Amino acid sequence: MSDAQLTLDDLRRVLLEGSGTDEDVDLGGDILDTTFEELGYDSLALLETAARISREYRIELDDDAATAEMTPRELLDLLNAAAPRP
Amino acid sequence: MTAVVTGIGVVAPNGLGTDDYWKATCAGVDGIGPVRRFDASTYPARLAGEVPGFEASEHLPSRLLPQTDHMTRLALVAADWALADAGVDRDPEAAFERGVITASSVGGFEFVQRELQALWTKGSEYVSAYQSFAWFYAVNTGQISIRNGLKGPSGVVVSEQAGGLDAVAQARRLLRKGSKLLVSGGVDGSICPWGWVAQLSGGRVSTSDDPETAYLPFDERAAGHVPAEGGAILVVEDGEAARERGVAKVYGEIAGYAATFDPKPGIGRPPTLVRAIRAALADAGTEPGEVDVVFADAAAVPELDRVEAEAITEVFGAHGVPVTAPKTMTGRLYAGGGPVDVAAALLSIRDKVIPPTTRSRPVPGYHLDLVTGQARGVAVRTALVLARGHGGFNSALVVGAPRNDTTGRSWEKQCRTRS
């Protein structure tokens, strides 16, 4: 994953596949700086999201690296700076 | 304190939604057929009662789908319908006065089987984070609580197929302790290979391939039951609080309840269902002669049928009370079965009709007045509902007509009878 960067659309897809979305949330909108909590995702949803990204994009990630208090921008920055899995 | 039922949501193999269920049940329409949820062709039992036409995404947000077992989705939708029926809106100020008590017999087995298969075949990183709770006994209670903002005393009752009645009784206890409203009942089901073999191991599942003869309680040909999925969610309220809330309709009252546990087999002491019946009637302040109908547990295991028939005739006399088992149309819903019978009892009161027991021809020696063939028109004021669970659980619950029902409103009669 040294050159290809994870995008917001990648994150949207993983969120939808792993945890779905609430009725009153527009995941396709301008969500970069909205916290996951405000988007209806709790700690477990972030655990599921991190696990899916880790295995799909071969990124080394701690179980508690992604939290509901983060925004998509913060998580993408973290993911794109993370080391590839051995 | 009276515990009144103000909302009903039924998801049953012969009807998705209370109206569909009740119309089918009064008309003797069944929902038993070959298992469709998985390929059961190589298993000893191949018939089931599956809820028809249920597409979860039509009723629930996608946020809930990855974290729910099939039976939890059914429970959430039944709870939505029951709360809507009762006219209950989300109310943050009342959140701590409103709780959830459901019953469960196994939990979300279909979900857990899928995740365990992912674990064995692909590895731990492929197991859903929602495996951490989605299969728990208490998961329906938790999900109903979260979805509807119900934060009062809550829990789950696990007593196999008696659990659905025990949950409603626990709701009544919590009303006595000061809660104003409980979402109660149970929705159950584990029609997947793992759930199936667990049910088969109990030795009470019918191996017939013929829906006409697979589940015949109180019949000479009785040879076990057909497993099924579904159940009912009820809104149970403190009668006074319901009046203050301006409730438009009350289905009836949870008037009495008792539970007993059978002695260990082989030690010569008698079964205790009859004691549960007597204690429930005493709790309700009801004489046997005041009971208009008994909704039987109807195990369709000869020894258990005999015990139930003897308990009923000991309390009510030979042919002393109409007895019915509408679950002959659905199969057994495990922890969901009792609440569906409570719903049927309340609707029997509303529509002055007793739904039939289909297909069974009762053994004459049981001396039961089994309502067979078609529904029977009876002005039901009081019903007794029985449920038993594997391992010795016996529960009896008395359902009564609404008291002081002076509204004079006539219910739309959904059941037509020719009697």
HADDOCK unambig.tbl for C-alpha pairs under 7 A between the chains (distance, minus, plus):
assign (segid A and resid 18 and name CA) (segid B and resid 66 and name CA) 6.43 0.50 0.50
assign (segid A and resid 19 and name CA) (segid B and resid 63 and name CA) 5.54 0.50 0.50
assign (segid A and resid 19 and name CA) (segid B and resid 66 and name CA) 5.64 0.50 0.50
assign (segid A and resid 20 and name CA) (segid B and resid 62 and name CA) 4.55 0.50 0.50
assign (segid A and resid 20 and name CA) (segid B and resid 63 and name CA) 3.89 0.50 0.50
assign (segid A and resid 20 and name CA) (segid B and resid 64 and name CA) 6.95 0.50 0.50
assign (segid A and resid 20 and name CA) (segid B and resid 65 and name CA) 6.99 0.50 0.50
assign (segid A and resid 20 and name CA) (segid B and resid 66 and name CA) 6.76 0.50 0.50
assign (segid A and resid 21 and name CA) (segid B and resid 61 and name CA) 6.78 0.50 0.50
assign (segid A and resid 21 and name CA) (segid B and resid 62 and name CA) 5.31 0.50 0.50
assign (segid A and resid 21 and name CA) (segid B and resid 63 and name CA) 4.17 0.50 0.50
assign (segid A and resid 22 and name CA) (segid B and resid 61 and name CA) 5.65 0.50 0.50
assign (segid A and resid 22 and name CA) (segid B and resid 62 and name CA) 6.52 0.50 0.50
assign (segid A and resid 22 and name CA) (segid B and resid 63 and name CA) 5.10 0.50 0.50
assign (segid A and resid 23 and name CA) (segid B and resid 61 and name CA) 5.54 0.50 0.50
assign (segid A and resid 44 and name CA) (segid B and resid 129 and name CA) 6.40 0.50 0.50
assign (segid A and resid 47 and name CA) (segid B and resid 129 and name CA) 6.57 0.50 0.50
assign (segid A and resid 48 and name CA) (segid B and resid 128 and name CA) 6.54 0.50 0.50
assign (segid A and resid 48 and name CA) (segid B and resid 129 and name CA) 5.14 0.50 0.50
assign (segid A and resid 51 and name CA) (segid B and resid 125 and name CA) 6.67 0.50 0.50
